[in-house]
Amino acid sequence: MAFSDRMKELLEQGVSVSRDLAARAGEKAQDWGEKGYHASKEFVAKAGAKAQDLGERGVLILEIKQLENQAQKLVGRLGTEVYHAFAEKGAKTVSVDTPAVKTLLGELASVREAIEKREEDLRSRKG
C-alpha cells in the first residue's frame, strides 16, 4: 500500500471516529438538555405552588389581623355602651339581654368564629 493511500485511509478513519464522537456528544448534550429542561420545569411548578401557598397563607394572616382589629373595636363599643347605660341613662344594671349589649356580643361571637375558622385554615396549610 502506498504512503498516500495509507494516509488517506488513516484520515478517513479519523473523520469517521470524529463523526461518531460528535454524534455521541450531540446525543449526550441533547439528553442533558432534556433532563435540565424537565428538572427546570418541575422546579418552576414546585416554586409556583409554594408561592401560591405562601400567598394564600399571607391572605389568611391578614384576614385574621383585620378580624382581631374588628373585635377590638367591638369591645370598645361594648365598653362605651355600658358606660352610657350607667352614666348617661342612669341604668342600675346591664345584662346580656340589654339590646345594645346583646347586639354587640352577637357581633363579637361572629368575629370570634371567623377568626377561629381562618386560624384552623392556616394550621392546616402548615402541615
Solvent accessible surface area in square Angstrom, and as a share of the most:
residue,aa,sasa,rsa
1,M,168,0.75
2,A,55,0.43
3,F,157,0.65
4,S,75,0.49
5,D,76,0.39
6,R,107,0.39
7,M,94,0.42
8,K,127,0.54
9,E,62,0.28
10,L,77,0.38
11,L,123,0.61
12,E,100,0.45
13,Q,95,0.42
14,G,36,0.35
15,V,66,0.38
16,S,50,0.32
17,V,95,0.55
18,S,67,0.43
19,R,159,0.58
20,D,76,0.40
21,L,109,0.54
22,A,65,0.50
23,A,58,0.45
24,R,143,0.52
25,A,56,0.44
26,G,39,0.37
27,E,114,0.51
28,K,112,0.48
29,A,59,0.46
30,Q,118,0.53
31,D,55,0.28
32,W,165,0.58
33,G,44,0.42
34,E,84,0.38
35,K,123,0.52
36,G,36,0.34
37,Y,131,0.50
38,H,110,0.49
39,A,60,0.46
40,S,61,0.39
41,K,124,0.53
42,E,99,0.44
43,F,143,0.60
44,V,100,0.57
45,A,68,0.52
46,K,127,0.54
47,A,44,0.34
48,G,41,0.40
49,A,63,0.49
50,K,112,0.48
51,A,63,0.48
52,Q,119,0.53
53,D,34,0.18
54,L,92,0.46
55,G,40,0.38
56,E,57,0.26
57,R,51,0.19
58,G,36,0.35
59,V,82,0.47
60,L,22,0.11
61,I,76,0.39
62,L,102,0.51
63,E,54,0.24
64,I,13,0.07
65,K,111,0.47
66,Q,102,0.46
67,L,26,0.13
68,E,64,0.29
69,N,79,0.41
70,Q,83,0.37
71,A,22,0.17
72,Q,130,0.58
73,K,145,0.62
74,L,6,0.03
75,V,86,0.50
76,G,42,0.40
77,R,128,0.47
78,L,34,0.17
79,G,41,0.40
80,T,69,0.40
81,E,42,0.19
82,V,45,0.26
83,Y,133,0.51
84,H,59,0.26
85,A,9,0.07
86,F,92,0.39
87,A,60,0.46
88,E,117,0.52
89,K,147,0.62
90,G,50,0.48
91,A,37,0.29
92,K,182,0.77
93,T,112,0.65
94,V,39,0.22
95,S,58,0.38
96,V,96,0.55
97,D,106,0.55
98,T,39,0.23
99,P,107,0.67
100,A,37,0.29
101,V,9,0.05
102,K,122,0.52
103,T,80,0.47
104,L,9,0.04
105,L,63,0.31
106,G,40,0.38
107,E,62,0.28
108,L,31,0.16
109,A,34,0.26
110,S,68,0.44
111,V,8,0.05
112,R,135,0.49
113,E,106,0.48
114,A,26,0.21
115,I,21,0.11
116,E,88,0.40
117,K,126,0.53
118,R,67,0.25
119,E,57,0.25
120,E,91,0.41
121,D,48,0.25
122,L,24,0.12
123,R,142,0.52
124,S,78,0.50
125,R,95,0.35
126,K,128,0.54
127,G,106,1.02
